[in-house]
Amino acid sequence: MDGAERVVVITGGSRGIGRAVAMKFAEENARMVLLHYDPDESASSETLKMLAEKGIEKVESHKVDVSSYEEVRKIFDEIFSRLGQVDVLINNAGITRDTFLMKMSEQDWDQVLNVNLKSVFNCTQAVIRPMVKQRKGHIVNISSVVGQIGNPGQANYSASKAGIMGFTKTVAKEVASRGIKVNAVAPGFINTEMTKGLPEKVRNYFLSQIPMGRMGDPNEVAEVVFWLCSEAASYITGQVIHVNGGLFM
């Protein structure tokens, strides 16, 4: 595989797992487009700086609301116009609005489903026809262990991540004959900014449930994502790969 010729788009690419995935694809000198929706450019600038230190110059970052069908269509039209193709799409954008269902507002529900799940539809639909035409492509959707096992206070987040699993399997069946692999990675308790904001009591509870006795590192998730987009995983599609230290088996 000639990685230098691949165009890789990563949503939520400015920090956490998205940043780790970008750093992994940097090893093959891929042409990368990072999408984010941070309030400022500090995280994105830091990621671009880290990539530049690795000698990666063919990378760009854009602020895009991936929950917006119109914004997604616009940015992907620009990507295809300038770069000609998208070989790899990593749907990683995600947010949490945690609270028990009895207290959850409609806005809390809609925001999480729109950012976490609708964005996967928006971005995947934007690339799927060109991938079908080129008869190749990799799509990896970032789900979560809670999409499989649930978690109190995360009815919206769990629903969005379970939806990603079902979406992944369906799209994989639709496009497998065209040489496109569609898989999901379901991280467990990973050391990112999202989990750093959890109360210590909650963090300790999660750790007590993990047989390996520790949090995961974003790089450990990135390794699996990258592998799924390689020839080493050429016979794998429609799968949900769990990276959780044994939290769910």
C-alpha positions as CSV (number, residue, x, y, z in Angstrom):
1,M,0.0,0.0,0.0
2,D,1.4,3.4,-1.0
3,G,0.3,5.5,1.9
4,A,1.7,8.7,0.4
5,E,-1.1,8.6,-2.1
6,R,-3.9,8.1,0.4
7,V,-6.2,10.9,1.4
8,V,-7.4,10.5,5.0
9,V,-10.2,12.5,6.6
10,I,-10.5,12.4,10.4
11,T,-13.4,14.1,12.2
12,G,-12.7,15.2,15.8
13,G,-9.1,15.2,14.6
14,S,-7.7,18.0,16.8
15,R,-7.3,16.1,20.1
16,G,-7.7,12.8,22.0
17,I,-8.2,9.7,19.9
18,G,-8.5,11.8,16.7
19,R,-5.1,13.3,17.3
20,A,-3.6,9.9,18.0
21,V,-5.1,8.5,14.8
22,A,-3.6,11.4,12.8
23,M,-0.2,10.8,14.4
24,K,-0.4,7.1,13.4
25,F,-1.3,7.9,9.8
26,A,1.6,10.3,9.7
27,E,3.9,7.3,9.8
28,E,2.8,6.5,6.2
29,N,3.0,10.1,5.1
30,A,-0.7,10.2,4.3
31,R,-2.4,13.4,3.0
32,M,-4.7,14.3,5.9
33,V,-7.7,16.5,6.4
34,L,-8.6,17.1,10.1
35,L,-12.1,18.3,11.0
36,H,-12.9,19.8,14.4
37,Y,-15.5,22.0,16.1
38,D,-13.4,23.4,19.0
39,P,-14.3,26.9,20.2
40,D,-10.8,28.1,19.2
41,E,-7.8,26.8,17.2
42,S,-5.5,26.0,20.1
43,A,-5.9,22.2,20.0
44,S,-5.9,22.0,16.2
45,S,-2.8,24.2,16.1
46,E,-1.0,21.9,18.6
47,T,-1.9,18.9,16.5
48,L,-0.6,20.5,13.3
49,K,2.6,21.4,15.2
50,M,3.1,17.9,16.4
51,L,2.6,16.6,12.8
52,A,5.0,19.2,11.4
53,E,7.6,18.0,13.9
54,K,7.2,14.6,12.2
55,G,7.8,16.2,8.9
56,I,4.2,16.0,7.8
57,E,3.3,19.0,5.6
58,K,0.4,17.7,3.6
59,V,-2.2,18.2,6.3
60,E,-4.9,20.7,6.9
61,S,-7.5,21.5,9.5
62,H,-11.0,22.9,9.2
63,K,-13.6,23.9,11.7
64,V,-16.8,22.1,10.6
65,D,-20.1,21.3,12.4
66,V,-20.3,17.7,11.3
67,S,-23.8,17.4,12.6
68,S,-24.8,19.8,9.8
69,Y,-25.6,18.1,6.5
70,E,-25.0,21.3,4.6
71,E,-21.6,22.0,6.2
72,V,-20.4,18.5,5.7
73,R,-21.4,18.5,2.0
74,K,-19.6,21.8,1.5
75,I,-16.3,20.7,3.0
76,F,-16.3,17.3,1.3
77,D,-17.1,19.0,-2.1
78,E,-14.0,21.1,-1.5
79,I,-11.9,18.1,-0.5
80,F,-12.9,16.2,-3.6
81,S,-12.4,19.2,-5.8
82,R,-8.9,19.9,-4.5
83,L,-7.6,16.4,-3.7
84,G,-9.6,14.3,-6.0
85,Q,-10.4,11.5,-3.7
86,V,-10.9,10.2,-0.1
87,D,-9.4,6.9,0.6
88,V,-9.9,6.7,4.4
89,L,-12.7,8.2,6.5
90,I,-12.4,8.1,10.3
91,N,-15.7,9.2,12.0
92,N,-14.5,10.1,15.4
93,A,-16.3,13.3,16.4
94,G,-18.2,12.9,19.7
95,I,-19.6,14.8,22.7
96,T,-21.2,13.9,26.0
97,R,-24.1,15.6,27.8
98,D,-24.4,13.2,30.8
99,T,-27.3,13.1,33.1
100,F,-29.9,10.6,34.2
101,L,-32.8,10.1,31.8
102,M,-35.3,11.7,34.3
103,K,-33.3,14.9,34.1
104,M,-32.2,14.8,30.5
105,S,-33.4,17.6,28.3
106,E,-34.5,17.3,24.7
107,Q,-31.5,19.5,23.8
108,D,-29.1,17.1,25.6
109,W,-30.5,14.2,23.7
110,D,-30.6,15.9,20.3
111,Q,-27.1,17.4,20.6
112,V,-25.4,14.1,21.4
113,L,-27.3,12.1,18.7
114,N,-26.6,14.8,16.1
115,V,-22.9,15.1,16.8
116,N,-22.2,11.5,17.5
117,L,-24.5,9.6,15.1
118,K,-25.9,12.0,12.5
119,S,-22.4,13.1,11.7
120,V,-21.5,9.5,10.8
121,F,-24.3,9.4,8.3
122,N,-23.4,12.9,7.0
123,C,-19.7,12.1,6.4
124,T,-20.2,8.5,5.2
125,Q,-22.8,9.5,2.7
126,A,-20.5,12.3,1.4
127,V,-17.7,9.8,0.6
128,I,-19.6,6.6,-0.3
129,R,-20.4,7.3,-3.9
130,P,-16.9,8.4,-4.9
131,M,-15.5,5.3,-3.0
132,V,-17.9,3.1,-4.9
133,K,-16.7,4.6,-8.2
134,Q,-13.0,4.1,-7.3
135,R,-13.9,0.6,-5.9
136,K,-11.8,1.0,-2.8
137,G,-11.9,2.7,0.5
138,H,-11.8,2.3,4.3
139,I,-14.3,3.7,6.8
140,V,-13.8,3.3,10.5
141,N,-16.4,4.6,12.9
142,I,-15.5,5.3,16.5
143,S,-18.2,3.8,18.8
144,S,-17.8,3.0,22.5
145,V,-18.1,0.1,24.9
146,V,-21.2,1.8,26.4
147,G,-23.0,1.3,23.1
148,Q,-22.7,-2.4,24.0
149,I,-23.2,-2.5,27.7
150,G,-24.9,0.9,28.5
151,N,-24.0,3.2,31.3
152,P,-26.1,5.1,33.9
153,G,-26.4,8.8,33.0
154,Q,-25.5,8.2,29.4
155,A,-28.7,7.2,27.7
156,N,-28.1,9.6,24.9
157,Y,-24.4,8.7,24.5
158,S,-25.0,5.0,24.7
159,A,-27.8,5.2,22.1
160,S,-25.6,7.2,19.7
161,K,-22.8,4.7,20.0
162,A,-25.1,1.7,19.7
163,G,-26.5,3.3,16.6
164,I,-23.0,3.6,15.1
165,M,-22.6,-0.2,15.5
166,G,-25.8,-0.9,13.6
167,F,-25.0,1.7,10.9
168,T,-21.5,0.2,10.4
169,K,-22.8,-3.3,9.8
170,T,-25.5,-2.2,7.4
171,V,-23.2,0.0,5.3
172,A,-20.5,-2.7,5.3
173,K,-23.1,-5.1,3.7
174,E,-24.1,-2.5,1.2
175,V,-20.6,-1.7,-0.2
176,A,-18.5,-4.8,0.5
177,S,-18.8,-6.0,-3.1
178,R,-17.3,-2.7,-4.2
179,G,-14.0,-3.1,-2.3
180,I,-15.0,-0.8,0.6
181,K,-14.4,-2.0,4.2
182,V,-16.5,-0.4,6.9
183,N,-15.7,-1.2,10.5
184,A,-16.1,0.2,14.0
185,V,-13.8,0.5,16.9
186,A,-15.4,0.6,20.4
187,P,-13.0,2.1,23.0
188,G,-13.5,1.5,26.6
189,F,-12.2,3.8,29.4
190,I,-9.5,5.8,27.5
191,N,-7.3,8.6,28.9
192,T,-8.6,11.6,27.0
193,E,-9.9,15.0,27.9
194,M,-13.5,13.6,27.9
195,T,-12.6,11.1,30.7
196,K,-10.4,13.5,32.6
197,G,-13.5,15.5,33.4
198,L,-15.1,12.6,35.3
199,P,-15.4,12.8,39.1
200,E,-12.7,10.7,40.9
201,K,-15.4,8.4,42.3
202,V,-16.6,7.6,38.8
203,R,-13.1,7.1,37.5
204,N,-12.3,4.7,40.3
205,Y,-15.5,2.7,39.7
206,F,-14.6,2.2,36.0
207,L,-11.0,1.2,36.9
208,S,-12.4,-1.4,39.3
209,Q,-14.3,-3.0,36.5
210,I,-11.4,-3.3,34.1
211,P,-9.5,-6.6,34.4
212,M,-6.3,-5.1,33.1
213,G,-6.6,-2.5,35.9
214,R,-5.8,0.6,34.0
215,M,-7.1,3.1,31.5
216,G,-6.3,2.8,27.9
217,D,-4.2,5.2,25.9
218,P,-5.4,6.9,22.7
219,N,-2.5,5.4,20.9
220,E,-3.7,1.9,21.6
221,V,-7.0,2.8,19.9
222,A,-5.2,4.5,17.0
223,E,-3.2,1.3,16.4
224,V,-6.4,-0.7,15.8
225,V,-7.9,2.0,13.6
226,F,-4.8,2.1,11.5
227,W,-4.6,-1.7,11.2
228,L,-8.2,-1.8,10.0
229,C,-7.2,0.5,7.2
230,S,-4.3,-1.6,6.1
231,E,-3.9,-4.6,3.9
232,A,-3.4,-6.7,7.0
233,A,-7.1,-6.4,7.6
234,S,-8.1,-7.0,4.0
235,Y,-10.8,-9.6,4.9
236,I,-12.4,-7.7,7.7
237,T,-15.6,-5.7,7.3
238,G,-18.7,-5.0,9.3
239,Q,-17.0,-5.7,12.6
240,V,-16.9,-3.9,15.9
241,I,-13.4,-4.2,17.5
242,H,-13.4,-3.6,21.2
243,V,-10.4,-1.9,22.8
244,N,-11.2,-1.9,26.5
245,G,-8.8,-3.8,28.6
246,G,-11.4,-6.5,29.2
247,L,-14.2,-4.2,30.5
248,F,-16.5,-6.0,28.0
249,M,-15.8,-9.5,26.6
